[in-house]
Amino acid sequence: MSSDQQVAIVTGGSRGIGRAIATELAGRGDAVCVNYNARPAPAEALVEELNAKGASAIAVRADVADPAEAENLVAEAEARLGPPTVLVNNAGVSVPATLETYDEAALDLMRRVNVNGVINMTRAVMDGMRERGYGRIVNVASNAAIGTALPGTTFYAATKAEALILTKRFAMELGRAGVTVNAVCPGWIVTDMTRGTMTEAEFAERVSGMRDRTMVGRVGAPADIAAAVAFLSSPAAGFTTAQVLTVDGGRLDYIGHA
């Protein structure tokens, strides 16, 4: 299978890392379904931009935390673009918290999207991929899942760690059918999510601090993650599965011993 025959679904694909992934995959010739939940305007703007460049792209609203909506997302993508061969589970939610500020509802929200979303979307595509004997599933997790020391990410990290073990287990279940399942763990990437409500001065200070925690001396860009996803979702990656690729510039602040 050549890459120009692929049909990709990118969850949370309208902004930040998801946008970069959708753009990268469309640029190599994939038809791309850009999933969003609450904000249609960025998704529609991205699709318009991709189509203007000659790509085949659509925007589809769905809450991946809901199994029925996940099924509908896959069905619509298949009806409009063809059978999905690539799934990028990028949709995610992060709510900062420590032990002192722990909020059960916030953790439940993160689990519904960051964990259940991966389960729901994988289940929605797996039968078709098995029947065709081919599939590429890439889960976008976080280096927080493997122990970085950034304060306030404890419970977010727990949900992303769940996504990593699901990656390995799903790879085992689907591998004999020609379906690979891998994960990418981004480091600190400059996006609207990481910028949050910080002032320009506060954000510049945060960038400086995060840059100093890397071996390469810079923070990440969405394109850095998109490049990793592009390989793992390509036909060339057929012998790579159950792997976790950390793309964080060589972070130095991991908790505990090596």
Solvent accessible surface area in square Angstrom, and as a share of the most:
residue,aa,sasa,rsa
1,M,114,0.51
2,S,58,0.37
3,S,35,0.23
4,D,96,0.50
5,Q,114,0.51
6,Q,2,0.01
7,V,12,0.07
8,A,0,0.00
9,I,0,0.00
10,V,0,0.00
11,T,1,0.01
12,G,27,0.26
13,G,0,0.00
14,S,10,0.07
15,R,91,0.33
16,G,24,0.24
17,I,29,0.15
18,G,0,0.00
19,R,84,0.31
20,A,21,0.16
21,I,0,0.00
22,A,0,0.00
23,T,44,0.25
24,E,75,0.34
25,L,0,0.00
26,A,8,0.07
27,G,70,0.67
28,R,58,0.21
29,G,36,0.35
30,D,2,0.01
31,A,15,0.12
32,V,0,0.00
33,C,0,0.00
34,V,0,0.00
35,N,3,0.02
36,Y,31,0.12
37,N,73,0.38
38,A,80,0.62
39,R,132,0.48
40,P,63,0.39
41,A,69,0.53
42,P,42,0.26
43,A,0,0.00
44,E,98,0.44
45,A,57,0.44
46,L,0,0.00
47,V,18,0.10
48,E,126,0.56
49,E,59,0.27
50,L,4,0.02
51,N,66,0.34
52,A,88,0.68
53,K,143,0.60
54,G,70,0.68
55,A,24,0.18
56,S,57,0.37
57,A,7,0.05
58,I,16,0.08
59,A,24,0.19
60,V,8,0.05
61,R,111,0.41
62,A,4,0.03
63,D,30,0.16
64,V,8,0.05
65,A,8,0.07
66,D,47,0.24
67,P,83,0.52
68,A,62,0.48
69,E,45,0.20
70,A,0,0.00
71,E,90,0.40
72,N,97,0.50
73,L,1,0.00
74,V,11,0.07
75,A,60,0.46
76,E,66,0.29
77,A,0,0.00
78,E,73,0.33
79,A,88,0.68
80,R,130,0.47
81,L,33,0.16
82,G,17,0.17
83,P,58,0.36
84,P,3,0.02
85,T,7,0.04
86,V,0,0.00
87,L,0,0.00
88,V,0,0.00
89,N,7,0.04
90,N,21,0.11
91,A,22,0.17
92,G,29,0.28
93,V,37,0.21
94,S,43,0.28
95,V,47,0.27
96,P,109,0.68
97,A,10,0.08
98,T,55,0.32
99,L,148,0.73
100,E,153,0.69
101,T,88,0.51
102,Y,97,0.37
103,D,71,0.37
104,E,127,0.57
105,A,76,0.59
106,A,16,0.13
107,L,18,0.09
108,D,77,0.40
109,L,75,0.37
110,M,2,0.01
111,R,101,0.37
112,R,85,0.31
113,V,19,0.11
114,N,3,0.01
115,V,10,0.06
116,N,61,0.31
117,G,3,0.03
118,V,10,0.06
119,I,53,0.27
120,N,18,0.09
121,M,0,0.00
122,T,3,0.02
123,R,145,0.53
124,A,14,0.11
125,V,5,0.03
126,M,40,0.18
127,D,84,0.43
128,G,20,0.19
129,M,0,0.00
130,R,93,0.34
131,E,147,0.66
132,R,96,0.35
133,G,41,0.39
134,Y,29,0.11
135,G,0,0.00
136,R,10,0.04
137,I,1,0.00
138,V,0,0.00
139,N,1,0.01
140,V,11,0.06
141,A,5,0.04
142,S,11,0.07
143,N,7,0.04
144,A,10,0.08
145,A,18,0.14
146,I,78,0.39
147,G,22,0.21
148,T,11,0.07
149,A,44,0.34
150,L,34,0.17
151,P,107,0.67
152,G,14,0.13
153,T,29,0.17
154,T,84,0.49
155,F,32,0.13
156,Y,35,0.13
157,A,16,0.13
158,A,40,0.31
159,T,0,0.00
160,K,10,0.04
161,A,41,0.32
162,E,57,0.26
163,A,2,0.02
164,L,16,0.08
165,I,96,0.49
166,L,32,0.16
167,T,0,0.00
168,K,88,0.37
169,R,130,0.47
170,F,30,0.12
171,A,3,0.02
172,M,125,0.56
173,E,113,0.51
174,L,4,0.02
175,G,32,0.31
176,R,243,0.89
177,A,30,0.23
178,G,30,0.29
179,V,0,0.00
180,T,8,0.05
181,V,0,0.00
182,N,0,0.00
183,A,0,0.00
184,V,0,0.00
185,C,0,0.00
186,P,8,0.05
187,G,13,0.12
188,W,26,0.09
189,I,7,0.03
190,V,49,0.28
191,T,22,0.13
192,D,91,0.47
193,M,119,0.53
194,T,37,0.22
195,R,80,0.29
196,G,50,0.48
197,T,144,0.84
198,M,51,0.23
199,T,78,0.45
200,E,128,0.58
201,A,78,0.60
202,E,86,0.39
203,F,13,0.05
204,A,61,0.47
205,E,131,0.59
206,R,93,0.34
207,V,30,0.17
208,S,38,0.25
209,G,34,0.32
210,M,3,0.01
211,R,92,0.34
212,D,103,0.53
213,R,72,0.26
214,T,15,0.09
215,M,140,0.63
216,V,95,0.54
217,G,41,0.40
218,R,121,0.44
219,V,28,0.16
220,G,14,0.14
221,A,42,0.32
222,P,31,0.19
223,A,67,0.52
224,D,40,0.21
225,I,0,0.00
226,A,2,0.01
227,A,59,0.46
228,A,12,0.09
229,V,0,0.00
230,A,13,0.10
231,F,99,0.41
232,L,5,0.03
233,S,0,0.00
234,S,15,0.10
235,P,38,0.24
236,A,86,0.67
237,A,1,0.00
238,G,42,0.41
239,F,207,0.86
240,T,37,0.22
241,T,47,0.27
242,A,26,0.20
243,Q,94,0.42
244,V,47,0.27
245,L,75,0.37
246,T,49,0.28
247,V,34,0.20
248,D,18,0.09
249,G,27,0.26
250,G,25,0.24
251,R,14,0.05
252,L,111,0.55
253,D,29,0.15
254,Y,76,0.29
255,I,127,0.64
256,G,61,0.59
257,H,189,0.84
258,A,155,1.20
